[in-house]
Amino acid sequence: MKYAKLGKTDIEVSRICVGCMSYGKASDDFQPWTLPLEESTKMIAHALDLGVNFFDTANCYSHGTSEEYLGAALKSLGVARDKVVLASKVYFNDGHLSKDAIAREIEGTLKRLGTDYLDLYQIHRFDYSTPIEETMAALDKLVKSGKVRAIGASAMYGYQFHNMQIAAERNGLTLFSTLQNHYNLLYREDERDLIPVARQYGVSLIPYSPLAGGHLTRPEWDSPSKRAQTDKVLHAKYDSTKEGDMVIVKRVAELASRLGVTMSEVALAWHLAKGVTAPIVGATNAAHFDDAVRSVDLALSSDDIKFLEEAYRAHEVKGALPAVRT
């Protein structure tokens, strides 16, 4: 495993991050395919054995049980707190990103994880209902109190991310160190403005859905897996562009065959070649983590990257929340 620093902080993370939405109590009103505690613990243990130290979850994943399972797994495995980097998120809760909501939600997250601090606390979306300055001041307070080491943002529009960084700068507050955006070979809309803004501020990219929900791991679009059959969010993100995206999927498969590696390795190696610090990989099968870790050592040539990218066509924005019109 290789490691890198998050943004301008001294927080060192593995070049692969474990996405913990896969772990938590299954339910029809969140996701019915997530793993129970015992299986989740085995997956987390396998990732740790591979040298992965970076874990990302959220207060809303499986109604908080994702955080509980991650905390319980690390405790049962006897993992020292300073040997892992724990990240969680706030937004999909009462009050969204108001100061009161942030102060309340961080306490719940810390309790569920069984820790007294988070390495990285991220806003899950942009909040149209709360002044930017209020949100940034609330996050800064957490950093100064020691409850959070660094802050980050997730999917939003480029101008929103820029405005939040500007507000922090003007008020002497903590800036975002990471950006967790929707980014993969089938969805590259953030290359237009959000990613350039992040780079302007020296922010680390830690994208979610780097394998497009599994579409970049197999030559066929459909899968018999329980997630593929039941994940409505996954279908909403990708099914409408299936015809054009299958051209790219086939190119990933062709390049993987040519290089003698898996499609997952190619798709994740592309992220690392694009300057991503750590793609967030969700997995319910240990072999998927094996593929992810091998991708760190796979170097793609400029011709390989061109071959993978040239068939891409513009997509509708998926991830950032549009403003509510009244």
N, C-alpha and C positions, 0 to 999 in steps of 0.2 A: 504494500500500500504506500501511496505517496500522500503528502500532507501540504496544506497551504494555509495562509492566514486569512481570516475574514476581514475584508475591507482594510481599514487602517488600524485594526485592533491587533492585540497580541494573541488572539484566540486561534489556536491551530486545529484545523479540522482535516479529516480524511477527504480525499478527492471524490468519494462517494458518500452520500448521506442516505440514511434509512428513512423512508417515508412511513410513518406509523399509522396512517389512516387504515392500513390493512389489519391492524390489531385493535381489538375491542369487542364488546358484547354486540353480537349481530342483532339487527332489528329491522323490521319492514319500513320503519319511518326514517331510518338513516341508510344503512347498507346491510343486506342480509348475508353477505359473503365474507365478512371479517372473521379473523381467527380467534378462538377462545384463548384463555390465558396460558394454558400449558403449551399449545402450539406456538403462540406468540413468543413465549419465553425461549423456545427452541430456535426460532428464527433470529431473535435478537442475539442469542448466544453464538449462533453461527456467524453472524455479521461481525461480532466482536472478535471471534477467532481469526477472521480474515483481515483484521486490522482496522475495521471501521470504528470510528469513535463519535460520529455525528448522527444525532437522531432528531427528527422533526415530527411534531404532533400539533394538536390544536385543542382548545377547550371544547369545541363542538364535535369533535370526532367521536362517533359512537356515544354521544351524550356524556362525554367526559371519561368514559371507560378506557379510551385509548391512552390517555395520560396515566390512568390508574394502572393499566397493564404494563406500560413502559416502566413506571416507577417500581412496581412489584417485581418485574423481571430483573431489573438491575440489582435490586436488594437481594433477591433469592440467589443470584449469580455471584454475589459478593463483590460487585464492581465498585471500586473507590470513586467517589463523586468527582474528583478532579481528573479522572481518566476518561471521562465522557463529556461531550458537548451537547447540552440539551436545549432544544428550541421549541417554542410553542407560539400560539397565535391567539389574537383577540379580535372580535368584531361581531360574529354571529351569536349575539347575546343581547339581553336587554340593555338599552342605552348605547349600543354600538361602541363608539370610541370617545364617549364623554369622559371627563375626569373621574366621575364617580364610578362609571362602569369599569374603567381600566383599573382603578384602585381595588374594586371588588373582585374582578376576574383574575387578577394576578394571584390573589390569595388562594382562590380555589384551585388554580393551576399548580401552585407550589405544594399545596396540601395533597393533591392527587398524585403528583410525581414523587412526593416524599422527600423534598429538598427545600433548602431555605433560599436558594437563588436559581435564576435561569441564566444560561449563557447568552441566549438570544431570544428576545421577545419581539414578535412581528405583528403588525396590523394586517389582518386577513384581507381587508378590502378598504377602499376609500370611503369615508363617512361624509355624506353630503349634509347631514343634519347637525354636525358639531363643528365649531370653528377650528381651523387648522391649528391655531396657536394654543387652544385648549388641549388638544390631543398631544401635541409635541411637548408641552409643558408637563403633562401627566406622565408621559414616557420618560422625560428627562428626570423627573422626581424619582422614578423607580431606579434609574441608573445611579443617581447620586446617593440613594439610600442603600445601595448594595444588593437590592433584590434582583437586579438585571445587570448583566455586564455590557450588553450591546443591544441595539434595536434594529429592526428591519421592516420592510414593507412587502406586501404581496401584490397580486394583480390589480392594476389601475392604469389610467392613462398617463402618458409621459408628462403632460403639463401638471398633473396633480402631484406626481412624485417630485417634480422640480419645485412646485410651490411649497411643498412641505419642507424640503431641504432649505429653501430660501427663508422660510419662517423660522426654522431652527437657527440658521446663521444670524439672522437679524436680532434674535432674542437671546443669543448666547447659550442655546440649548444643544443637547446631543443630537447629532445627525444620524441618519440611517447608514448602517454599514453593509446591509445586504438587501438584495431584491429577489424575492421568490415569485417569478412570473411564469406564465404559461409559454413554454418554448420547446420546440422539437422540430424535426425535419418536416412534419406535416403542418406545423403552425409557427410561422416566423414573423407575424405582424409586428411584434415588439421591436424588431430591428429598425423600424422606421424612426421612432423617437424615444421610447421608454429605455431601451438598452443604451443608446448613446448618452442619455442623461445620466444613467447609472455610472457609466464609464467616466463621464465628466467629473463625478464626485468620488471616484476611486472605490465604488461600491462593488462588492462581490456578487456575482450571479449564482443563485442556487435554485434553478428552475424546477417547477413541478411538472409532472406528466412528460418526462424526457423521452419516454417510449410510446407516447400517444396512447396510453391505456392498453398497451399490448399490441397495437397495430403494427409497430415497428419490430416486433419480435418473431413474426411468422409471415410466410409468403401469402397466406390467405387472409381475407378481411375478417371473417367470422371465426369465433372460437366456441367450443362447447363448455368452456369454464363457467362456473356459477356467476362470477363477476360479469363476464361478457353478456350473459343472459339476463342479468338483473340490474345492472348499473345504469340507471336512466341518465345520469349526468354524463357518463361516458358516451352514450349514444347521441346525446344532444350536442356534444362537442365535435364529434367527428363524422357521423353518418351522412350528413348533408353534402359532404365534399368527397365521398368515397370514390367516385369515378376518377377524378383527377389525382387524388392522393394514392391510389393503387399504383400509379406509374412510379411514384417515389418508393413505395413499399417494394416493388419488384427490383428497383435499382439497389436498394439496401440488400435484398436477398442475393442479387447477382454479385455485388462487391464482397459480401460475406463469403460466398462460395469461392470466389477468386482468391481471397486472402486466407481461406481455411479457418474462419472464425464464425461465431454466431452472429445473427442479425442484431441482437442486443448489444454485442460488443461494438459493432460498427456504429450503431445509432448513438451510443454513449460516447464513443471516441470522437465522434463529430462534435459533441458538446465541448469536450475538453480542448479540441482544436480551435473552437470558436472563443476560447477564453473563459469558459464557465469554470467556476471554482469547484462546485460540487453539485452535480445533478441529484435530485431527490428521487430515489428508486424505491417504489413500493413493491413488496414481494410476498407471496404466500408459499413459495417453493424455494428451498435452500439453493438449488441450482441457479436460480435467477441472481442471487447474490454472487455466486461464483463467476457468472458471466460479467456482472457489473464490475467486479474487482479486476478481472482480466482486461477490461476496456481501458483501464488507467495506463497500461503499458502498450496499448495499440496506437501507433502513430500513422495517421492518414496523410497521404501526399496531397499536394494542392490539386492534382488531377482527380484524385479520389473525391475530394470535397466538391469540386466543380461538378463531377458526375452525379453526386447526391443532390446537389442544390438546383441545378439548372432547370429541372422540370417543375419547380414550385410556381404556383400562381396565387395571387392575392386571395385572402379569405376574409370573412366577416370577423370582427373582433369577438373573441370568446375569452371571458375571464373577468375583465374590468366591468364594473357595474355602471350602467348608464344612469344619468340623472333622472329622478322621478319628476315627470311633468305634471303640473297642477293647473 
